């Protein structure tokens, strides 16, 4: 059986004609894993015969873009008859099979997708590095020395071709960062309801679901399944009437553009000039995008070059005044997200840490302790930053349909290269979309040495229907 291109259509064809072969392919991949790797990646899965029956049922009863598509689901979401262990170090509280499935799993089942396995998250789904001392460090799909990220087990399954689709939490950027480190496509959903019912919470007020695919075509197919054309139009209309989504009271101050410390390569500077030139030919039919060229931190030259050249067909705009306004609004977003996350983590774990403190990973304990010590004044300051971000995006989306910025400041890092500074930079880059609940497209950027970064396209929630056109325009870059 050949699913080397890892596209939905091939999986669907084989699943319809020979469902048992598709299931055996998956289990053969699991059996080939070293025991430690399997423990670090796969949390649980249905029995073989049950999976075969589910594929047959899906192809019989469903006709959508996801009919019969196998997927894995991060083990933060409830699935009937399977436990939700959420990467917890004290397993006795989480080992019982559950009676009901999460809303996300039910939605995917209604769309005809077939769950093949649940994947191990970082401890309680929090750590962006992917730390989980109880289950093991998830290996990167391409190189064991590379960092896989907090949703690395989801990315591993897709990159290795075990399944073509994976879902997980992206509340603080877990899906975005892991997709970036593996060179995968993805999307962060704006619909928070799918991340609240039947989900173990990591950041209840900002919880969000994301998915990963190996190809642009599959990203588009999955988007179409969730947002049929008429549904996308209704979503846009609902966003226009949702006063809580964005406010229109922003009064942004102009500042000089921040100076970036990294010198651009000649190739990158040529691409930058081309972007400026293309602004003249842009038409109203083309979704209007803005490239944040100077996000207030050093971006690795390879990432900057890939960002400028890889997204050339989008005809992105870039100008210093808007860049400065965005940087001013974004500068405290990482700190605000950490404070909000810490307070909510403490409210979730406050009783468990008394009894199970010795079993918690120290990194997670530090985040919980930060929440315990966070003063009311600090919480108010974080809330003010969050509101300022909403106002900033409200102003920005009057003129633009989407904002482009990197997900990671560096290409896929080595595990040994993880530092507090890198974690803070990742949080800073991903906090604006997290704090405002924005939909985000994830587009991989190829770097040297088999490493990747990715662009995040933060989409105006009132313009969800512009995404197919964006994907159409970016297709030549990935052909």
Buried (B, 14 or more C-beta within 10 A) or exposed (E): EEBEBBBBBBBBBBBBEBBBEBBBBBBEBBEEBEEEBBBBBBBBBBEEEEBBBBBBBBBEEBEBBBBBBBBBBBBBBBBBEBBBBBBBBEEEEBEEEBEEBBBBBBBBBEBBBBBBBBBBBBBBBBBBBBBBBBBBBBBBBBBEEBBBBBBBBBBBBBBBBBBBBBBBBBBBBBBBBBBBBBBBBBBBBBBBEBBBBBBBBBBBBBBBBBBBBBBBBBBBBBBBBBBEEEEBEEBBEEBEEEEEBBEEEBEBEEEEBBEBEBEBBEEBEEBBEEBEEBEEEBEEEBBBBBBBBBBBBEBBBBBBBBBBBBBBBBBBBBEBEBBBBBBBBBBBBBBBBBBBBBBBBBBBBEEBBEEBEEBBBEBBBEBBBBBBEBEEEBBEBBBEBBBBBBBBBBBBBEEBBBBBBBBBBBBBBEBEEBEEEBBBBBBBBBBBBBBBBBBBBBBBBBBEEEBBBBBBBBBBBBBBBBBBBBBEBBEEBBE
